[in-house]
Amino acid sequence: MRNHLTKRLMFAGALAASLAGGAHATVKDGVEAWQAGNFNKAIGEWRAPAQSGDPDAQFNLAQAYKLGRGVPADLAIAQSWYRKAADQGHEQAQANLGLILFQNGDRKGALPWIEKAAARGEPRAQYVLGTALFNGDLTQKDWPRAYALMTRAAAAGLPQATSSLAEMDRYIPLGQRQQGQAIARDLPRIPAPAPVQMAAKAPPPGRAVEMIVAKPAAAPRVTPAAAPAPKRAAPTAAAAPAAVVSSSGGWKVQLGAFGTPAAARSAWRGYSRVAGLSGLKPVYVSAGAITRLQAGGLPNKAAAERACAAAKSAAKGCFAVAP
């Protein structure tokens, strides 16, 4: 009798293991179907394991409902599946849930999820949390930490973080910016999600498929509003004259902060054609993970402010920098 019971228990364990392996295979089959463009089949493969509690399948269903592929687009249903996966510790689901809650106005509900994602190095979450800490929105104002998070998000290649970081430079004192740079060096780093479809290779069995990753539709802004990217059109005939440059002038203007030196040099090629900035010498200042683009050779503060005013159509975030 004892041997018979033991065999029954062993059979039950083997059956459970077999079913679990089948669920993972189904999730992988769905990934392969999605990559082949067969969205309906992918949904069919994911639905049963998602309903049985598989967090990868739940995340994938959430992505499908967000994108409206294989199912009608429905952000409420997407949010529900994200939450199910997030509650089980699915990191991508936690990040996307926080961002969806935030953009839908539930900032209080979003903050714990965004904090979790930011702590792991998720650039979009770092951007949102950095903005909240700068403005004191739903959390105590903390400028060094805000600067650190925005620095990491900008270094990961998030354009809106680069713009906001340049704006922060105008308001956060140098000492606190230096504290932020020190904090940023110890923060986790992962790349910004690519705004394109998932990679060609399927992940291992049971892993989530990374489709198009959400970012806030109406991204939060540092107060005052962050400067947009420079316009690269040549100046018109009616534009202001070039700045007066002095060989001994130590004053500069700051035009932005960029994730790489190459991005800063590329931006200068556009700025250098703007009347009010033409004739200035570019200066690339390394500041931890970012490169600040400045332009120098101005004799005094008044000249720097005039240069910014003349170039305001292209360099809305421009400000004077003392020697």
Steps between C-alpha positions, in 0.01 A plus 500: 500500500784736590682426171178560306450838671863593432457420129183713486684795658793459259258490206325815623832680535609395152166613357530839671853545367385401152213749511732776620743430216209504257391841624849645443511344154164659425630841601800450271275379218302821538819705477596324178151551357513871589836543333360333189215753498235245603357708785177300536695177552728673751201614704358147491830358629528752783144521629480166683835529683421865581171398657687227689736761648807496273644855538681495163179412318314766700756763401482398135121520499524846657732610221265360236202688646704818523604472136170365369656206319304177495245665729326841502716767665380541859724675753273403790543129422871555437533666838321208667743245350800720582384511862460121520855451373638789710353353818708189430819702471520528120738794458394616153136485605572704812664774292222511240228491765653797681530700178143425389362594842703821489384607157141418595517740794539250785836639607468382860432144386778519244776621730581169680532316168707779345731502802554123465579534130728802553694312767576230242624760250196530268562832316135602450428444868815690597384791287153510656630458856775756443239751385283428806796545737600826330149646524408346837205329331352229728838462667739718694716722282850355463709682241822292523309175452284659227816606317651153539194326355472746213871459427462122471186529285677746268807276476273212398391704199161636610462831311254663739737426789782678318283810459383491862856458626605816317209682665600364843846650449338843517341449841696240698807646676840367394560319829174306471569418135836358603329292768259375234785402268659300781169322569451431129827307478359237738156467341412191293520546125286341232442631147193705415232279337513519123178642349491220244372145485660224699832344407503235232600219736246352738595499869558169680189295588289666764651844451298807408506641152604865483273673253469874455560647842267768632612845595277772644282652230517832679843489659542698823714809471741667731353830614547728312451304177805319367672641193423325169767374264671774299360590164756447229377739232734769372427853631278724294609834359314682776674303777705670768870565435772263614626528855798726566792275594796606711829312491526546875133448573437233760120511502312219329143395431370150569284349228422151628617176661540184296548130563817478286768740373400407144143617566631830638720554193209420272281752682766768464499460122140617508551773759808643328282610206265696726549876499591607850714190550705496180859597563506353851736216584342170613607362837420141597492452876503144632277464807483138601284313252402809300669762283394862534509708184618855564618774267756755611704805419259759641640802688241529776168383638302757303649371174416141597141595579472688169626190316233287667230757428603522134492121465184443704309348206746210482650492849214545744700344784803727446651671806818688588796323667755701696878448453 
